[in-house]
Amino acid sequence: MNIKQLIEKTRSYRRFDGKHQISTETLVSLVDLARLSASGANRQPLKYILVNNTAECAEVYQCLAWAGYLTTWEGPDPGERPTAYIIVLGDKEISDSFGIDHGIAAQSIMLGATSEGLGGCIIASIKKEKLRTLFSVPAGLDILLVLALGKPVEKVIIETLENNNVKYWRDDARVHHVPKRTLDEIILRK
């Protein structure tokens, strides 16, 4: 798969095969991709908590909000929830600002997950204090993102954005549609 195909296939998946477990070794290899990625001023202030056991996954799930545009959807059914999470933290002793490092790291992890036949969703809508308590996250670490991971069981289709409506949606067959702006709209000068 070339880079464009990999990026096209790396979507925000929100429904997974709840029986497909993700090993600690796989999670470590995904974080290694983030470790090797660019970092502002090469400070490398990010830390990670890896979660892949059923009980802890259930606890993390309770700390997240799912798909804000799908207002009538309460999130994945119990058998379709993520089977692993990577919690992305910023170490304030290394840097007081994390810039876009966590976005770069998250995308590297998601691209790696896709290349392994997995998928995920980058989540910033987090009950941070609840999550901090669950995992005894020290005060010197900011909770930045949670990456929900699993083997996707849903189809995601990229659509052309119409009428400036950026809201993703699901059809009656539970196919997830994601509108994207055209190249002509976003390239201002060639």
C-alpha positions in Angstrom: 0.0 0.0 0.0 1.5 3.4 -0.9 1.4 6.4 1.4 -1.8 7.9 -0.1 -3.7 4.6 0.2 -2.5 4.3 3.8 -3.7 7.8 4.6 -7.0 7.2 2.8 -7.5 4.0 4.9 -6.5 5.6 8.2 -9.9 6.9 9.2 -11.5 7.6 12.6 -13.1 4.2 13.4 -15.5 3.9 16.3 -16.7 0.3 16.1 -14.4 -2.6 16.6 -14.3 -6.4 16.8 -14.5 -6.8 20.6 -12.9 -10.2 20.4 -9.8 -9.1 18.6 -7.1 -8.5 21.3 -4.1 -6.3 20.7 -0.9 -7.4 22.3 1.3 -5.2 24.5 4.1 -5.8 21.9 1.9 -4.3 19.2 1.2 -1.2 21.4 4.9 -0.8 22.1 5.7 -1.0 18.4 3.1 1.7 17.7 4.5 4.0 20.4 8.0 3.4 18.9 6.6 5.0 15.6 5.7 8.1 17.7 9.1 8.1 19.4 10.8 8.2 16.0 8.5 11.0 14.7 9.3 14.8 14.7 9.1 16.8 17.9 9.3 20.6 18.3 12.8 21.6 19.2 13.4 17.8 19.6 12.3 18.1 23.2 10.3 14.8 23.1 8.0 15.6 26.0 5.4 12.9 25.4 4.8 9.9 27.6 2.4 7.0 27.1 0.2 4.7 29.1 -0.7 1.4 27.3 -4.0 -0.3 28.1 -5.1 -3.6 26.7 -6.7 -5.7 29.4 -10.5 -5.9 29.4 -11.1 -4.4 32.8 -9.0 -1.4 32.3 -10.3 -0.8 28.8 -13.8 -0.7 30.2 -12.6 2.0 32.7 -11.0 4.1 30.0 -14.1 3.8 27.9 -16.1 5.5 30.6 -13.8 8.5 30.5 -14.4 9.3 26.8 -17.0 11.0 24.7 -17.8 9.5 21.3 -18.6 11.1 17.9 -20.0 14.6 18.8 -21.8 15.0 15.4 -23.7 11.7 15.9 -26.0 13.2 18.6 -28.3 10.2 19.0 -25.4 7.7 19.2 -24.2 6.9 22.6 -21.0 5.2 21.4 -20.1 1.7 20.4 -22.1 -1.3 21.7 -20.3 -3.4 24.3 -19.1 -6.0 21.7 -17.8 -3.2 19.5 -15.7 -1.2 21.9 -11.9 -0.7 21.5 -9.7 -3.5 22.8 -6.8 -1.2 23.5 -6.0 2.4 24.3 -2.9 4.5 24.2 -3.1 7.5 26.6 -0.8 10.3 25.4 0.6 12.5 28.1 2.8 15.7 28.1 5.6 15.9 30.6 5.6 19.4 32.0 9.1 18.9 33.5 10.4 18.6 29.9 8.3 21.4 28.3 5.5 23.7 29.4 4.0 23.6 25.9 3.5 20.5 23.7 2.7 22.3 20.5 1.6 19.9 17.9 3.8 17.0 19.1 0.8 14.9 20.3 -0.9 15.4 16.9 2.2 14.2 15.0 2.6 11.3 17.4 -1.1 10.3 17.2 -1.1 10.3 13.4 2.1 8.2 13.4 0.5 5.7 15.7 -2.7 5.6 13.6 -0.8 5.1 10.4 1.1 2.3 12.0 -2.2 0.7 13.3 -3.7 0.8 9.8 -0.6 -0.9 8.4 -1.1 -3.7 10.9 -4.8 -4.2 9.9 -6.0 -2.2 12.9 -7.8 1.1 13.2 -8.6 3.7 15.8 -9.9 7.0 16.8 -8.0 10.0 18.2 -10.1 11.3 21.2 -9.6 14.7 22.9 -13.0 14.8 24.7 -11.8 13.1 27.9 -12.9 13.2 31.5 -9.3 13.9 32.4 -9.5 14.0 36.2 -11.3 10.6 36.3 -8.7 9.1 34.0 -5.9 10.7 36.1 -7.3 9.0 39.2 -7.8 5.6 37.5 -4.2 5.4 36.4 -2.6 7.5 39.1 -1.2 9.9 36.6 1.2 12.3 38.4 0.3 16.0 38.4 3.4 16.8 36.3 1.9 15.0 33.3 -0.9 16.6 31.2 -3.4 14.2 29.7 -3.5 15.2 26.0 -5.2 12.5 24.0 -6.6 9.0 24.2 -6.1 6.8 21.1 -8.8 4.1 21.0 -7.6 1.0 19.0 -9.1 -2.2 17.7 -9.9 -4.2 14.6 -12.5 -2.0 12.7 -15.9 -3.5 11.9 -17.3 -0.5 10.2 -16.9 1.0 6.7 -15.9 4.6 6.4 -16.4 6.5 3.1 -14.8 9.8 2.2 -17.4 12.1 0.6 -17.0 15.5 -1.2 -18.0 18.3 1.2 -21.2 20.1 0.1 -22.7 23.4 1.4 -19.7 23.8 3.8 -21.2 21.0 5.9 -18.3 19.3 7.7 -20.4 17.0 9.9 -19.8 13.3 9.4 -22.9 11.0 9.4 -24.0 7.4 9.3 -26.5 6.0 6.8 -29.1 3.3 7.6 -26.6 0.5 6.9 -24.3 2.1 9.6 -21.8 3.2 7.0 -19.8 6.2 8.3 -19.5 9.1 5.8 -16.9 11.8 6.2 -17.1 15.0 4.0 -13.7 16.4 2.9 -13.0 19.7 1.1 -11.7 19.5 -2.5 -8.1 20.3 -3.4 -9.3 23.3 -5.5 -10.9 24.7 -2.3 -7.9 24.4 -0.1 -5.0 25.2 -2.5 -5.1 29.0 -2.8 -2.1 29.3 -5.2 -0.4 26.9 -7.5 
